[in-house]
């Protein structure tokens, strides 16, 4: 949701503000009678022998099971009282409309971090004043490098003369440096790809030789590094999404060969830590949705499952991507591509609703899906359905019906320009450079 708000603000040249609600949970009264034992030295009351001093809670302190729910409820009541509305499908996003029904503000609620996007600066000030009437609100200002920290991202906002948003770029340089320091990783020479090209690993060919104690330590460290990289790939780095997803499959089998590849991914992001996603208004004023889907057929050498991926751009800005193995073993490349399209179309159904809810697109905008498999395209556009397709007939029928209803359009894209290609396989440096140059801003390097 955060990336979509960044793209929305930059595309429309609206005003933005990043807010932090201090001690957020303590704003909510506790909903039941609850007592806690205070930490040593906190209470001046001495209890009789064999007894302990307890304190009755008045507020939902951090650590209480219901604290998060009570804060969300408190925040929701305060925002809706002001006039914000939300939707059960997007409970952390609020919009404010004027009397004519036009959206004039969008607020993203990330627990105690708010991101506010407003059409007018006056609206922004009024909303902030309303929040300050109930909470202790801190406006996050950029540091000396022009960076604001938000959800582990380094956010840089360029403004127009009137103070509205010209562009927003996001990266995670600080996060990457902390990752390397925390795990005491020795960074070597720069590499051109996260994984070695065409790298695949079969545990059956490489037995793991480790003591029980050594194994537990290796697994713990491996999982910790993978978890850190997963967050990085989810937030700002689609170029490592495939590599991290693939290596995560071996979280219980940290063979030295796999560990070397994991360190290679860290090495790659460290030497390319300034890669950024930049959101701006496109020069052609494009307001459409482009979705690239791809699949690497029978890639996983042990289960022979296919890796599927999709990447979504709104107004030429990259906002959403995902890579995932198929739940079933596909029996042809066409079936694998169909499965990738199903995954993407299912996500687009929800994502379109969100874009319309915040006013990013109107109801006339139809997603355009780019696929590099002509057989899969023919199956959907022409309804070419053969007896060999019976076992995935339901998925095909769903796509055909949605296509005929005009819920999405479909066209062929060359493999060279298939942006989702890096989400499904370990590509060569040439391919990676070509695709990342269209997704990530390299100018900072």
C-alpha positions as CSV (number, residue, x, y, z in Angstrom):
1,X,0.0,0.0,0.0
2,X,2.8,2.4,0.8
3,X,4.3,2.2,-2.7
4,X,0.9,2.9,-4.2
5,X,0.4,6.0,-2.1
6,X,3.9,7.2,-3.2
7,X,3.0,6.7,-6.8
8,X,-0.4,8.3,-6.3
9,X,1.1,11.4,-4.7
10,X,3.8,11.9,-7.3
11,X,1.4,11.2,-10.2
12,X,-1.1,13.8,-9.1
13,X,1.4,16.3,-7.6
14,X,-0.4,16.3,-4.2
15,X,1.0,17.4,-0.9
16,X,2.5,14.7,1.5
17,X,3.3,14.5,5.1
18,X,4.8,11.7,7.2
19,X,3.5,11.5,10.8
20,X,4.4,9.5,13.9
21,X,1.9,8.9,16.7
22,X,4.0,8.8,19.9
23,X,3.1,6.1,22.4
24,X,0.2,5.2,20.2
25,X,-1.1,2.2,22.2
26,X,-1.4,4.2,25.4
27,X,-4.1,6.3,23.8
28,X,-6.6,3.5,24.1
29,X,-8.4,2.7,27.4
30,X,-8.2,-1.0,28.4
31,X,-11.3,-2.9,27.6
32,X,-11.4,-5.2,30.7
33,X,-10.1,-5.5,34.3
34,X,-6.5,-6.4,34.0
35,X,-3.6,-6.4,36.4
36,X,0.2,-6.6,35.9
37,X,3.2,-7.3,38.1
38,X,5.4,-4.3,37.8
39,X,9.1,-4.7,37.0
40,X,11.6,-4.7,39.9
41,X,12.2,-1.3,41.3
42,X,9.1,0.3,39.7
43,X,6.7,0.1,42.7
44,X,7.4,1.8,46.0
45,X,4.7,-0.3,47.8
46,X,6.1,-3.1,49.8
47,X,4.0,-6.3,49.8
48,X,3.6,-8.5,52.8
49,X,5.6,-11.7,52.9
50,X,4.4,-14.2,50.4
51,X,2.4,-11.7,48.4
52,X,3.2,-9.5,45.4
53,X,2.2,-6.0,44.4
54,X,0.0,-5.7,41.2
55,X,-1.1,-2.7,39.3
56,X,-4.5,-2.2,37.6
57,X,-4.1,-1.3,33.9
58,X,-5.9,1.8,32.7
59,X,-4.4,1.9,29.3
60,X,-3.5,-0.7,26.6
61,X,0.2,-0.9,27.3
62,X,2.6,-2.4,24.7
63,X,2.6,-6.2,25.2
64,X,-1.1,-6.6,26.0
65,X,-2.8,-9.0,23.6
66,X,-5.6,-6.6,22.8
67,X,-3.4,-3.4,22.6
68,X,-3.1,-3.4,18.8
69,X,-6.8,-4.0,18.3
70,X,-7.8,-1.3,20.8
71,X,-5.4,1.2,19.1
72,X,-6.8,0.4,15.7
73,X,-10.4,0.8,17.0
74,X,-9.5,4.1,18.7
75,X,-7.8,5.5,15.6
76,X,-10.6,4.4,13.3
77,X,-13.2,6.1,15.5
78,X,-11.2,9.3,15.6
79,X,-10.6,9.4,11.8
80,X,-14.2,8.5,10.9
81,X,-15.5,11.2,13.3
82,X,-13.6,13.7,11.2
83,X,-15.1,12.4,8.0
84,X,-12.7,9.8,6.7
85,X,-14.1,6.7,5.2
86,X,-12.6,3.2,4.8
87,X,-13.4,-0.1,3.3
88,X,-13.3,-3.6,4.9
89,X,-11.1,-4.7,2.0
90,X,-8.5,-2.0,2.8
91,X,-8.9,-1.4,6.6
92,X,-5.6,0.5,6.9
93,X,-6.4,3.1,4.2
94,X,-8.7,6.1,4.7
95,X,-10.0,8.7,2.2
96,X,-11.6,12.0,2.7
97,X,-14.1,13.5,0.2
98,X,-15.4,17.0,-0.3
99,X,-19.1,17.9,-0.6
100,X,-19.1,17.0,-4.3
101,X,-17.8,13.5,-3.6
102,X,-14.3,14.2,-4.9
103,X,-11.4,12.7,-3.0
104,X,-9.2,15.4,-1.3
105,X,-7.1,13.3,1.0
106,X,-5.8,9.8,1.5
107,X,-4.3,8.5,4.7
108,X,-2.3,5.3,5.1
109,X,-2.3,3.9,8.6
110,X,0.7,1.7,9.4
111,X,0.1,1.1,13.1
112,X,1.7,4.3,14.6
113,X,3.1,5.6,11.3
114,X,0.8,7.7,9.1
115,X,1.4,8.8,5.5
116,X,-0.9,11.6,4.5
117,X,-1.5,12.6,0.9
118,X,-3.7,15.7,0.3
119,X,-4.8,17.7,-2.7
120,X,-4.4,21.0,-1.0
121,X,-2.0,22.2,1.6
122,X,-4.8,23.7,3.7
123,X,-6.5,20.3,3.9
124,X,-3.3,18.8,5.1
125,X,-2.9,21.3,7.9
126,X,-6.6,20.9,9.1
127,X,-6.2,17.1,9.2
128,X,-2.9,17.3,11.2
129,X,-4.5,19.8,13.6
130,X,-7.4,17.3,14.1
131,X,-5.0,14.5,14.9
132,X,-3.0,16.7,17.3
133,X,-6.2,17.3,19.2
134,X,-6.3,13.7,20.2
135,X,-2.8,12.4,20.0
136,X,0.8,13.5,20.4
137,X,1.8,13.8,16.7
138,X,5.3,14.2,15.4
139,X,5.9,15.4,11.9
140,X,8.9,13.6,10.4
141,X,11.3,15.9,8.8
142,X,14.1,14.9,6.4
143,X,17.6,14.5,7.7
144,X,20.6,16.4,6.3
145,X,20.7,14.1,3.3
146,X,17.0,14.7,2.5
147,X,16.0,11.3,3.7
148,X,13.0,10.3,5.8
149,X,12.9,6.8,7.4
150,X,9.6,5.1,6.8
151,X,8.9,1.3,7.4
152,X,12.6,0.5,6.9
153,X,12.8,2.5,3.7
154,X,14.8,5.6,2.9
155,X,12.3,8.0,1.3
156,X,13.3,11.0,-0.7
157,X,10.7,13.5,-1.7
158,X,11.3,16.2,-4.3
159,X,9.0,19.1,-4.2
160,X,7.6,21.6,-6.8
161,X,7.8,25.3,-6.1
162,X,4.3,25.3,-4.5
163,X,5.4,22.5,-2.1
164,X,3.5,19.7,-3.8
165,X,5.2,16.4,-4.8
166,X,7.3,16.3,-7.9
167,X,8.7,12.8,-7.3
168,X,9.3,10.2,-4.5
169,X,12.1,7.7,-4.5
170,X,12.5,4.8,-2.1
171,X,15.6,2.7,-1.3
172,X,17.0,0.9,1.7
173,X,20.7,1.8,1.9
174,X,20.6,2.1,5.7
175,X,18.8,-1.2,6.1
176,X,21.4,-3.0,3.9
177,X,24.3,-1.6,5.9
178,X,22.7,-2.7,9.1
179,X,22.0,-6.2,7.7
180,X,25.7,-6.6,6.8
181,X,26.9,-5.3,10.2
182,X,24.4,-7.3,12.2
183,X,25.4,-10.6,10.7
184,X,29.1,-9.8,10.5
185,X,29.2,-10.5,6.7
186,X,32.5,-9.9,4.9
187,X,31.5,-8.2,1.6
188,X,33.6,-9.1,-1.4
189,X,33.8,-7.8,-4.9
190,X,30.7,-6.7,-6.7
191,X,28.7,-9.3,-8.6
192,X,26.4,-8.8,-11.6
193,X,23.5,-10.9,-10.4
194,X,22.0,-12.0,-7.1
195,X,22.4,-15.7,-7.9
196,X,24.9,-17.4,-10.2
197,X,23.2,-17.6,-13.7
198,X,21.3,-20.9,-14.0
199,X,21.9,-21.8,-10.4
200,X,19.8,-24.7,-9.1
201,X,20.4,-26.9,-6.1
202,X,19.4,-30.5,-5.5
203,X,19.7,-31.5,-1.8
204,X,19.8,-35.2,-2.8
205,X,23.2,-34.7,-4.5
206,X,24.8,-32.8,-1.6
207,X,24.4,-34.3,1.9
208,X,24.6,-32.0,4.8
209,X,27.5,-32.7,7.2
210,X,27.0,-31.0,10.5
211,X,26.7,-31.8,14.2
212,X,23.4,-31.2,15.9
213,X,24.7,-28.0,17.6
214,X,26.4,-26.7,14.5
215,X,23.2,-27.4,12.4
216,X,21.0,-25.4,14.8
217,X,23.4,-22.5,14.7
218,X,23.6,-22.6,10.9
219,X,19.8,-22.8,10.5
220,X,19.3,-19.9,12.9
221,X,21.8,-17.6,11.0
222,X,20.5,-18.7,7.6
223,X,16.9,-18.0,8.5
224,X,17.8,-14.6,10.0
225,X,19.6,-13.5,6.8
226,X,16.9,-14.8,4.6
227,X,14.2,-13.0,6.6
228,X,16.1,-9.7,6.3
229,X,16.5,-10.1,2.6
230,X,12.8,-11.1,2.2
231,X,11.7,-7.8,3.7
232,X,14.2,-6.0,1.3
233,X,12.8,-7.8,-1.7
234,X,9.2,-7.1,-0.7
235,X,9.7,-3.4,-0.2
236,X,12.1,-2.0,-2.8
237,X,14.0,-4.6,-4.6
238,X,12.2,-6.8,-7.2
239,X,15.6,-7.6,-8.6
240,X,16.3,-10.0,-5.7
241,X,12.8,-11.4,-5.2
242,X,13.4,-14.6,-7.1
243,X,16.8,-15.3,-5.5
244,X,15.5,-14.8,-2.0
245,X,12.4,-16.9,-2.6
246,X,14.4,-19.7,-4.1
247,X,17.0,-19.8,-1.3
248,X,14.3,-19.6,1.4
249,X,13.3,-23.1,0.4
250,X,16.5,-24.4,2.0
251,X,16.0,-22.7,5.4
252,X,16.3,-26.1,7.0
253,X,19.1,-27.3,4.8
254,X,21.9,-24.7,5.0
255,X,24.4,-26.5,2.8
256,X,27.7,-24.5,2.2
257,X,26.7,-24.2,-1.5
258,X,23.4,-22.6,-0.7
259,X,25.0,-20.4,2.0
260,X,27.6,-19.1,-0.5
261,X,24.7,-18.1,-2.8
262,X,23.0,-16.4,0.1
263,X,26.1,-14.4,0.8
264,X,26.3,-13.6,-2.9
265,X,22.8,-12.0,-2.7
266,X,24.0,-9.9,0.3
267,X,27.1,-8.9,-1.7
268,X,25.0,-7.9,-4.7
269,X,22.6,-5.7,-2.7
270,X,25.5,-4.1,-0.8
271,X,27.2,-3.0,-4.0
272,X,23.9,-1.9,-5.5
273,X,22.4,-0.5,-2.3
274,X,21.5,2.8,-4.0
275,X,19.2,1.3,-6.5
276,X,15.9,3.1,-6.1
277,X,12.3,3.0,-7.2
278,X,11.3,6.5,-8.3
279,X,7.7,7.6,-8.6
280,X,6.8,10.5,-10.8
281,X,4.2,11.6,-13.3
282,X,4.9,10.0,-16.6
283,X,5.7,12.3,-19.5
284,X,2.9,10.8,-21.6
285,X,0.3,11.2,-18.8
286,X,-0.4,7.5,-18.9
287,X,-2.9,6.4,-16.3
288,X,-3.3,2.7,-17.2
289,X,-2.4,-0.5,-15.4
290,X,0.2,-2.8,-17.0
291,X,0.7,-6.3,-15.6
292,X,3.6,-8.5,-16.7
293,X,3.2,-12.2,-16.0
294,X,5.8,-15.0,-16.5
295,X,6.5,-18.6,-15.5
296,X,9.6,-20.8,-15.6
297,X,8.2,-24.2,-16.4
298,X,9.1,-27.2,-14.2
299,X,12.0,-25.2,-12.8
300,X,12.3,-26.8,-9.3
301,X,14.4,-29.9,-9.9
302,X,13.2,-31.9,-6.9
303,X,9.4,-31.2,-7.2
304,X,9.3,-30.0,-10.8
305,X,7.0,-27.1,-9.8
306,X,7.0,-24.0,-11.9
307,X,8.0,-20.5,-10.6
308,X,5.3,-17.9,-11.4
309,X,5.7,-14.1,-11.1
310,X,3.9,-10.9,-11.9
311,X,4.8,-7.3,-11.8
312,X,2.2,-4.4,-11.9
313,X,2.8,-0.8,-13.0
314,X,0.3,2.0,-12.5
315,X,0.9,5.1,-14.7
316,X,4.3,3.5,-15.6
317,X,5.3,3.4,-11.9
318,X,6.2,0.0,-10.4
319,X,3.9,-0.6,-7.4
320,X,3.4,-4.3,-6.9
321,X,5.2,-7.6,-7.6
322,X,5.3,-11.2,-6.5
323,X,7.0,-14.5,-7.2
324,X,5.6,-17.9,-6.1
325,X,5.9,-21.5,-7.0
326,X,2.8,-23.1,-8.4
327,X,0.8,-25.2,-5.9
328,X,0.5,-27.9,-8.6
329,X,3.0,-29.6,-11.0
330,X,2.2,-28.2,-14.4
331,X,2.4,-30.6,-17.4
332,X,3.3,-28.0,-20.0
333,X,4.7,-24.5,-20.4
334,X,1.3,-23.3,-21.5
335,X,-0.3,-24.6,-18.3
336,X,2.4,-22.9,-16.2
337,X,1.8,-19.5,-18.0
338,X,-1.9,-19.9,-17.5
339,X,-1.3,-20.5,-13.8
340,X,0.8,-17.3,-13.6
341,X,-2.0,-15.3,-15.3
342,X,-4.5,-16.7,-12.9
343,X,-2.4,-15.6,-10.0
344,X,-2.0,-12.1,-11.5
345,X,-5.6,-11.7,-12.4
346,X,-6.8,-12.7,-9.0
347,X,-4.5,-10.1,-7.4
348,X,-5.6,-7.5,-9.9
349,X,-9.2,-8.0,-9.0
350,X,-8.4,-6.8,-5.5
351,X,-5.8,-4.2,-6.5
352,X,-8.1,-2.5,-9.0
353,X,-10.6,-2.0,-6.3
354,X,-8.0,-0.4,-4.1
355,X,-6.8,2.0,-6.8
356,X,-10.4,3.1,-7.5
357,X,-11.0,3.5,-3.8
358,X,-8.2,6.1,-3.4
359,X,-9.1,7.7,-6.7
360,X,-5.9,6.7,-8.6
361,X,-7.9,5.3,-11.5
362,X,-11.5,5.5,-12.6
363,X,-13.9,2.7,-13.5
364,X,-13.0,3.0,-17.2
365,X,-9.4,1.8,-16.7
366,X,-8.9,-1.8,-17.7
367,X,-5.6,-3.6,-16.9
368,X,-3.4,-4.7,-19.8
369,X,-1.7,-8.0,-19.3
370,X,1.6,-8.7,-21.0
371,X,2.5,-12.4,-21.6
372,X,5.4,-13.9,-23.7
373,X,3.7,-17.3,-24.4
374,X,1.6,-17.3,-27.6
375,X,-0.1,-20.6,-26.8
376,X,-1.4,-19.2,-23.4
377,X,-2.6,-16.0,-25.1
378,X,-4.4,-18.0,-27.8
379,X,-6.1,-20.2,-25.1
380,X,-7.5,-17.1,-23.5
381,X,-8.3,-14.8,-26.5
382,X,-9.6,-17.5,-28.9
383,X,-10.9,-20.0,-26.4
384,X,-8.7,-22.7,-27.8
385,X,-9.5,-25.4,-25.4
386,X,-8.5,-29.0,-26.1
387,X,-9.0,-32.3,-24.2
388,X,-5.4,-32.0,-23.1
389,X,-6.4,-28.9,-21.0
390,X,-9.2,-30.7,-19.0
391,X,-7.1,-30.9,-15.8
392,X,-6.9,-27.1,-15.6
393,X,-10.2,-26.3,-17.3
394,X,-11.5,-24.2,-14.4
395,X,-8.6,-21.8,-14.4
396,X,-8.8,-21.4,-18.2
397,X,-12.5,-20.8,-18.1
398,X,-12.1,-18.1,-15.4
399,X,-9.6,-16.3,-17.6
400,X,-11.7,-16.7,-20.8
401,X,-14.8,-15.3,-19.0
402,X,-13.0,-12.3,-17.6
403,X,-11.4,-11.6,-20.9
404,X,-14.7,-11.7,-22.8
405,X,-16.3,-9.4,-20.3
406,X,-13.5,-6.9,-20.9
407,X,-12.1,-7.0,-17.4
408,X,-8.6,-7.1,-18.8
409,X,-6.8,-7.0,-22.2
410,X,-4.0,-9.2,-23.3
411,X,-1.1,-9.0,-25.7
412,X,2.2,-10.6,-26.5
413,X,5.5,-9.2,-25.2
414,X,8.9,-10.3,-26.3
415,X,11.0,-12.2,-23.8
416,X,13.6,-9.4,-23.9
417,X,10.9,-6.9,-22.6
418,X,9.2,-9.3,-20.2
419,X,9.7,-7.4,-16.9
420,X,8.5,-10.3,-14.8
421,X,11.4,-12.5,-16.2
422,X,13.7,-11.6,-13.3
423,X,11.0,-12.8,-10.9
424,X,11.0,-16.4,-12.2
425,X,14.6,-17.5,-12.9
426,X,18.3,-16.7,-12.3
427,X,19.0,-14.5,-15.3
428,X,22.3,-13.3,-16.8
429,X,23.9,-9.9,-16.0
430,X,22.9,-8.6,-19.4
431,X,19.2,-9.5,-18.9
432,X,19.1,-8.2,-15.4
433,X,20.7,-4.9,-16.3
434,X,18.2,-4.4,-19.2
435,X,15.2,-5.1,-17.0
436,X,16.3,-3.3,-13.8
437,X,17.1,-0.2,-15.9
438,X,13.4,0.0,-16.6
439,X,12.4,-0.7,-13.0
440,X,15.0,0.9,-10.7
441,X,16.8,4.2,-10.8
442,X,20.6,3.5,-11.3
443,X,21.6,7.1,-11.4
444,X,22.6,7.3,-7.7
445,X,25.3,4.7,-8.2
